[in-house]
Amino acid sequence: MSSLLVRPHQPDAQGTVLDVTPESAGWEHVGFRVHKLAKGQRIEANTGGREHCLVLVSGRATVSCGEHRWEDIGERMDVFEKVPPYAVYLPDGVSYAVEATTDLELAVCSAPGFGNHEPRLIGPDRVKRSTRGSGTNTRHIQDILPETEPADSLLVVEVFTPPGNWSSYPPHKHDVDDLPNESILEETYYHRLNPSQGFAFQRVYTDDRSLDESMAVDNGGCVLVPRGYHPAGAPHGYELYYLNVMAGPKRVWKFTNDPDHEWIVKQ
């Protein structure tokens, strides 16, 4: 069994089906949690020393934090509708509550916070959409919390990869402090498949192969990327969605392609 693959479990009392902490991952920065809540179900928590980005993967909810209250937000009822999501940014050291107004899939992305920002709504109009690659390397990007938007540590993005295509490809890495060429960022990949009985492939490997794991990832699985290259592929007939959370010592995304496959970019 891969040490980098975290599988979902049955919901607990808080609707938690997946929970990655820095301690469980063996790293320092990224935390990632998924709740599946029934209509009317409510969770309350405190961000502690970590800033949070709450992403409404699907469904609607009312989110409150102190004097801030965002009533019945959310638009897409299924992630594969592909409309940009609603999200809420929360700084460290605040209490918050989420009440599902429909069945809700909520992703809680976290990283160290330093008290520099206020709670805010990230509406679909704030999510930049783009397309990367060409041919069977095409994928569609929705930037929820890119480095151009204010935060202390977090970078959050979702990607839709068409059936038969590759993503995070050519393989790239961000595990060396070599700015402006490359930055150090831990990363999680939360995978969803359409239809849901599908699977995706992801490989995580380093140049010296001291880390080299290839995984078949089912719907709802999460892959940890502590270092190394990390391409993902969607088999024919199955559309792949993943939600990425990245954080590291510096909030900059600079990567290096695997030199063995750099020629693909230059075609």
N, C-alpha and C positions, 0 to 999 in steps of 0.2 A: 504494500500500500504506500502511495506517495506521501511524503511528509509535507508536501506543498499543497495538497488538495484537501479542502474542508468541505464536507458534505452537509447539507441541511438536515435538521432533525425535526421531530414533531414539535408543534408550538408549545411553549410553556405558558404560565399564567399571564405573562406579558406579551404573548404572541411571538416571542423570539424563536426564529427558526435557524439562525446562523449568527455566530458571535466570534469575531476575531479581535483579540486584544494585542497590544504590543508584547505582553507576557506570553500569551499562547503562541504568537508567531515567532517569538525569539528575536524581536527587533525593537526599535526605539520610538517610532513615530506614528504609524498608521493604525487606526482602529476602524473596524467595519462591522455593522450589525444589521440584520434584517428582521423586521416585525411583520407578521401577517395578522391583521386585526379585523374582526367582524364589525359590521355596522354598529355603532354605539359603544364599542370598546374604547377604553381610555388608558393611556400610559402617562406617568409622571416621572421626571428624572431631573438630575442636575448635571450640568456639563463638567463640573469639577475643574481640573486644570487643563481642559481640552476644548478647543473650538469645535463646533459641530456644523455639518451641512446635512439637513434633513431633506432627502429626495423622495418625493411622492412618485414611486415607480409606477403605480397604478392606483386609481381610486381617488377619493376626496376626503378631506379632513379639516378640522379647525385646529390651528396651532396657536398657542398662547405662551408668552414669555414676559412676565412683569406687566408693564403697561401696554405691551404690544399684543395684538390679537388679530389673526388672519382667519376670517370666517369662511368655512366651506370652500377651501381652495382645492384646486385639482381639476384637470380636464380629461386626461386620457384614462379610460377604463381598462385598457389593455396596453401593455408596453409596446406591442407591435403595431399599434396605431401610428407610432413614430412621431406624434406631435411632441414638441418640447415639453418637458415636465415643469411642474411647480417645485420649488425648493425654498428652504428657509435657512439662512445663515444665523448661527448663534455663537456668541463669544464664550470664552471660558468663564466659569464662576457664576452662571445663571441657572435658575430653575425654569423648566418648561413643561408643557403638557400637550399631548396630541390626542384628539378624539376623532375616531373614524366616523365620517358621515355617510360613507358607503363601505363596503369591504375594501380594505386598504393594504397595499404592499408598500412598506416604508423602509427606506435604507437610511441608516444613521452612519454618516462618515465623520471621522474625528481625527484630530492631530493636536500636538501641543499648541496652546493659545497663550497670548501675551497681553490680552486686554486692550488691544488697539482698535477694536471695531464694535459697532452697535449691531443689535439684531436687525435683520432686514429680510424682506421677501425678495426672492429671485423668481420673477415671473417668466413665462415663456418668451416674452418680448426681450428679455435680457440674455437669452440663451442663443449664442452664435452657432449657426449651422453651416457645415462645409462638407465637401467630398474630397477624399484623398485617394491617390492611386488611380490605376486604370486597368481595364480588362478584369482578370480574375483576382486582381489586387485592389479592387474598388471597395471602399467602405465609407459610411456616412456618419459624420461626427456631430454631436450636440454638446457644446462646451457649457457646462453648468457653472463651474467656478474656475476659470482659467487664471493664469498669473496676471492678466490685465485687470482683473477685478479684485477688490480689497479682501484680504484675509491674511492671517499670520503664517500659516503653514500649509493649509489644504489646497490641493488641486483635484477637481472632480470633473469627469467627462464621461459621456456615454457614447457607445459606438454600435452601429447596426452593420453587420456584415452579410451580404446576400448569399444565398445557397451556392456552394461550390467555390467560394472565395476565401482568400487568406487575409489576415488582419495583423496589425503590429508587424508588418512585413514590408520590405526585407527585415530580418530580425535585427532589433536594436537593443541597446542597453543604456542604463543610466546609473552607474555604480562607482564612478570615479570622480573625485573632486578635481576637475580640470577645466574650470570655467575660463573662457567662454565656450569651450568645446563640449564639455560634458559635466553633468551635475549628479549628485547622489540623491536618489529618490527610491524609497520603498514603494511597493505597489500591490494593490489587490485587484483581481478581475472577478466580478460577480457575473456569472453566465446565466442567460436564459435562452431557451430554444423554442422555435416555432416550426412545426408542431412540437409539443412539449416532450414527447417520447424520444426526441432526437438526442444527439450528443455532438460535442465538439472535441477537437484535439488541441492541446497546448503543450509546447515544449519549453522548458526553462533550462538554459545551459550556459556555462562560462567558457572562455577561450581554452582553458587548460582542462576542461571537462571534470573538474573537481565537483561541480554541480552539473548534473545532466539527467533531467527527469522528463519523461513524456507521459502525458495523462489524457485519458478519455474522460471528458467532463460532462456529466448529465445536467439536465435542467435544474437550476438553483445551486449549483456548485460554485465554490470560490477558490481561485488559485492564488497562492502567495508568490510574489516575486521579490525575494530579498536582494537579489543581484542577478546579473547575467541577461542574456538575450531571451525573448519570450514571445515568439510568434504563436498565433492561434489560427486554426482552420475550421471552416464550416463545411460538412459533407453536403453532397448534392441532395436537394430536397428539403434542407433544413436551414432556416434563417437563424443567425446568431446575433444576440444582443449581449453586450457586456457593459457594466458600470465600473469605471476605473476610479480608484482613490490613490493619490500619490502624496507623499510628504517626505521631507528630509531636512538636513541642516540648513539649507537655503531654498527659498521658494522660487526655484527656477527650473524649467524643464528643458534640458539640453541633453541630447542623446548621440550615441555613436552607433552606426550600423556595423554588423558583422562584416569584416573586410572580405570574407569569402563570397559574400552575396551582394557586395556593393555594386557590382556590375549591373544588377537589375535596375537600379535607379538611373543608370546612365544610358539605358536603351533608348 
